């Protein structure tokens, strides 16, 4: 077990949980910037370059989307397409078997989730993405990230209940 990778994953976990429990897109993006820094470092430490580079792309994505959010503007579609293109190009260079495609798919889905403004869709997609990361983290030995993904799944379900299901019941 790579101790440094697990410590970096702990920091990523903290920021991820904080981000999920927000109901404000700007705050979600801000905390995910920090989560991506630590997860990226963790995956690089574990020699999982597809996941490490996807964390870097996710970091850039969050910064761009945060800047637009700060100005109360919607991120243009062309930026979404550029990010998706970058993800696809990186996947060509980091392909290392089918398992290396999981972070690519997760990043594509998550990029769409954070691009659009519907927080209900965001919560649903991030919950599904957590399942993908559970599989990937199990495979590469990112044990704290695995726990993070389980927490993300749990927190996603709690957030869906708090902000979506409970609201519908109260109407």
PASE-125262 format. One record per residue (C-alpha): residue number from 1; x, y, z. Coordinates in Angstrom, 2 decimals. Example, Ala and Ser with C-alpha at 12.3 -4.5 7.8 and 13.67 -1.06 7.14 Angstrom:
REM PASE-125262
+-----+---------+---------+---------+
: seq :       u :       v :       w :
+-----+---------+---------+---------+
:   1 :   12.30 :   -4.50 :    7.80 :
:   2 :   13.67 :   -1.06 :    7.14 :
+-----+---------+---------+---------+
//
This chain:
REM PASE-125262
+-----+---------+---------+---------+
: seq :       u :       v :       w :
+-----+---------+---------+---------+
:   1 :    0.00 :    0.00 :    0.00 :
:   2 :    1.37 :    3.41 :   -0.96 :
:   3 :    1.01 :    5.44 :    2.24 :
:   4 :    1.51 :    8.84 :    0.57 :
:   5 :   -1.21 :    8.08 :   -1.98 :
:   6 :   -3.63 :    7.17 :    0.79 :
:   7 :   -2.87 :   10.40 :    2.72 :
:   8 :   -3.46 :   12.46 :   -0.42 :
:   9 :   -6.73 :   10.57 :   -0.88 :
:  10 :   -7.79 :   11.57 :    2.65 :
:  11 :   -7.49 :   15.24 :    1.75 :
:  12 :   -9.42 :   14.64 :   -1.46 :
:  13 :  -12.13 :   12.90 :    0.56 :
:  14 :  -12.55 :   15.84 :    2.91 :
:  15 :  -12.99 :   18.35 :    0.10 :
:  16 :  -15.26 :   16.02 :   -1.87 :
:  17 :  -17.67 :   15.52 :    1.03 :
:  18 :  -17.80 :   19.25 :    1.67 :
:  19 :  -18.58 :   19.89 :   -2.00 :
:  20 :  -21.37 :   17.33 :   -2.19 :
:  21 :  -23.15 :   18.75 :    0.84 :
:  22 :  -23.54 :   22.17 :   -0.76 :
:  23 :  -26.58 :   23.33 :   -2.66 :
:  24 :  -24.70 :   26.13 :   -4.41 :
:  25 :  -22.92 :   25.39 :   -7.69 :
:  26 :  -20.17 :   27.94 :   -7.04 :
:  27 :  -19.30 :   26.38 :   -3.67 :
:  28 :  -19.49 :   22.86 :   -5.13 :
:  29 :  -16.97 :   23.83 :   -7.82 :
:  30 :  -14.65 :   25.58 :   -5.38 :
:  31 :  -14.34 :   22.56 :   -3.09 :
:  32 :  -13.99 :   20.23 :   -6.06 :
:  33 :  -11.00 :   22.22 :   -7.28 :
:  34 :   -9.20 :   21.21 :   -4.09 :
:  35 :  -10.49 :   17.64 :   -4.21 :
:  36 :   -9.13 :   17.26 :   -7.76 :
:  37 :   -5.70 :   18.51 :   -6.73 :
:  38 :   -5.38 :   15.83 :   -4.07 :
:  39 :   -6.95 :   13.05 :   -6.12 :
:  40 :   -4.71 :   13.87 :   -9.08 :
:  41 :   -1.62 :   13.68 :   -6.89 :
:  42 :   -2.88 :   10.42 :   -5.42 :
:  43 :   -3.39 :    8.77 :   -8.81 :
:  44 :   -0.02 :    9.96 :  -10.12 :
:  45 :    1.59 :    8.49 :   -6.99 :
:  46 :   -0.15 :    5.18 :   -7.80 :
:  47 :    1.08 :    5.35 :  -11.43 :
:  48 :   -2.48 :    5.61 :  -12.69 :
:  49 :   -1.85 :    8.26 :  -15.27 :
:  50 :   -5.27 :    8.19 :  -16.94 :
:  51 :   -6.92 :    9.01 :  -13.60 :
:  52 :   -4.22 :   11.52 :  -12.68 :
:  53 :   -4.61 :   13.42 :  -15.93 :
:  54 :   -8.39 :   13.26 :  -15.68 :
:  55 :   -8.07 :   14.90 :  -12.26 :
:  56 :   -5.99 :   17.63 :  -13.89 :
:  57 :   -8.63 :   18.12 :  -16.59 :
:  58 :  -11.29 :   18.15 :  -13.87 :
:  59 :   -9.34 :   20.78 :  -11.97 :
:  60 :   -9.16 :   22.98 :  -15.08 :
:  61 :  -12.84 :   22.34 :  -15.76 :
:  62 :  -13.81 :   23.39 :  -12.25 :
:  63 :  -11.74 :   26.57 :  -12.46 :
:  64 :  -13.32 :   27.52 :  -15.81 :
:  65 :  -16.84 :   26.72 :  -14.66 :
:  66 :  -16.23 :   28.52 :  -11.36 :
:  67 :  -15.15 :   31.68 :  -13.20 :
:  68 :  -18.34 :   31.64 :  -15.27 :
:  69 :  -20.39 :   30.92 :  -12.17 :
:  70 :  -18.74 :   33.86 :  -10.40 :
:  71 :  -19.99 :   36.14 :  -13.18 :
:  72 :  -23.44 :   34.49 :  -13.05 :
:  73 :  -22.95 :   33.34 :  -16.63 :
:  74 :  -23.55 :   29.98 :  -18.22 :
:  75 :  -20.44 :   28.29 :  -19.52 :
:  76 :  -20.69 :   28.24 :  -23.33 :
:  77 :  -21.21 :   24.94 :  -25.12 :
:  78 :  -17.99 :   25.35 :  -27.07 :
:  79 :  -16.02 :   25.18 :  -23.82 :
:  80 :  -17.83 :   21.96 :  -22.92 :
:  81 :  -16.90 :   20.51 :  -26.32 :
:  82 :  -13.26 :   21.63 :  -26.00 :
:  83 :  -13.02 :   19.95 :  -22.60 :
:  84 :  -14.59 :   16.76 :  -23.95 :
:  85 :  -12.16 :   16.81 :  -26.88 :
:  86 :   -9.21 :   17.21 :  -24.51 :
:  87 :  -10.47 :   14.26 :  -22.46 :
:  88 :  -10.72 :   12.11 :  -25.59 :
:  89 :   -7.23 :   13.09 :  -26.78 :
:  90 :   -5.71 :   12.34 :  -23.38 :
:  91 :   -7.46 :    8.97 :  -23.36 :
:  92 :   -5.58 :    7.99 :  -26.53 :
:  93 :   -2.22 :    8.59 :  -24.82 :
:  94 :   -3.09 :    7.11 :  -21.43 :
:  95 :   -4.94 :    4.00 :  -22.57 :
:  96 :   -3.70 :    1.07 :  -20.54 :
:  97 :   -6.46 :   -1.50 :  -20.90 :
:  98 :  -10.19 :   -1.29 :  -20.38 :
:  99 :   -9.84 :   -0.27 :  -16.73 :
: 100 :   -8.10 :    2.96 :  -17.79 :
: 101 :  -11.28 :    3.97 :  -19.63 :
: 102 :  -13.28 :    4.19 :  -16.39 :
: 103 :  -11.77 :    7.53 :  -15.30 :
: 104 :  -12.28 :    8.81 :  -18.85 :
: 105 :  -16.00 :    7.92 :  -18.81 :
: 106 :  -16.37 :    9.25 :  -15.28 :
: 107 :  -14.74 :   12.54 :  -16.27 :
: 108 :  -16.90 :   12.92 :  -19.37 :
: 109 :  -20.08 :   12.38 :  -17.33 :
: 110 :  -18.89 :   14.63 :  -14.54 :
: 111 :  -17.90 :   17.36 :  -16.99 :
: 112 :  -21.42 :   17.37 :  -18.37 :
: 113 :  -22.88 :   17.30 :  -14.86 :
: 114 :  -20.95 :   20.36 :  -13.76 :
: 115 :  -21.50 :   22.19 :  -17.04 :
: 116 :  -25.26 :   22.11 :  -16.88 :
: 117 :  -27.11 :   24.08 :  -14.18 :
: 118 :  -29.68 :   21.56 :  -12.98 :
: 119 :  -28.44 :   20.53 :   -9.52 :
: 120 :  -30.84 :   17.58 :   -9.44 :
: 121 :  -29.19 :   16.16 :  -12.60 :
: 122 :  -25.83 :   16.98 :  -11.08 :
: 123 :  -26.58 :   14.93 :   -7.97 :
: 124 :  -27.88 :   11.95 :  -10.00 :
: 125 :  -24.91 :   11.91 :  -12.38 :
: 126 :  -22.36 :   12.30 :   -9.59 :
: 127 :  -23.96 :    9.41 :   -7.75 :
: 128 :  -23.55 :    7.20 :  -10.84 :
: 129 :  -20.00 :    8.44 :  -11.36 :
: 130 :  -19.23 :    7.38 :   -7.78 :
: 131 :  -20.07 :    3.81 :   -8.78 :
: 132 :  -17.56 :    4.02 :  -11.62 :
: 133 :  -14.86 :    5.30 :   -9.27 :
: 134 :  -15.60 :    2.50 :   -6.79 :
: 135 :  -14.75 :   -0.01 :   -9.50 :
: 136 :  -11.65 :    1.86 :  -10.64 :
: 137 :  -10.28 :    2.62 :   -7.17 :
: 138 :  -10.68 :   -1.03 :   -6.16 :
: 139 :   -8.61 :   -2.05 :   -9.16 :
: 140 :   -5.72 :    0.42 :   -8.76 :
: 141 :   -5.40 :    0.18 :   -4.97 :
: 142 :   -6.60 :    3.69 :   -4.20 :
: 143 :   -8.11 :    2.56 :   -0.92 :
: 144 :   -8.89 :    5.95 :    0.57 :
: 145 :  -10.30 :    7.04 :   -2.79 :
: 146 :  -12.39 :    3.86 :   -2.71 :
: 147 :  -13.73 :    4.91 :    0.68 :
: 148 :  -14.19 :    8.41 :   -0.78 :
: 149 :  -16.20 :    6.98 :   -3.66 :
: 150 :  -18.40 :    5.05 :   -1.24 :
: 151 :  -18.88 :    8.25 :    0.78 :
: 152 :  -19.59 :   10.12 :   -2.45 :
: 153 :  -22.19 :    7.53 :   -3.36 :
: 154 :  -23.74 :    7.75 :    0.10 :
: 155 :  -23.57 :   11.56 :    0.17 :
: 156 :  -25.03 :   11.73 :   -3.32 :
: 157 :  -27.97 :    9.60 :   -2.20 :
: 158 :  -28.40 :   11.72 :    0.95 :
: 159 :  -28.25 :   14.93 :   -1.12 :
: 160 :  -30.79 :   13.56 :   -3.59 :
: 161 :  -33.05 :   12.81 :   -0.64 :
: 162 :  -32.47 :   16.18 :    1.08 :
: 163 :  -32.75 :   18.45 :   -1.93 :
: 164 :  -34.97 :   16.50 :   -4.33 :
: 165 :  -37.12 :   13.81 :   -2.73 :
: 166 :  -37.79 :   15.59 :    0.56 :
: 167 :  -38.66 :   18.82 :   -1.27 :
: 168 :  -41.16 :   16.93 :   -3.44 :
: 169 :  -42.73 :   15.38 :   -0.34 :
: 170 :  -43.06 :   18.80 :    1.32 :
: 171 :  -44.85 :   20.32 :   -1.70 :
+-----+---------+---------+---------+
//
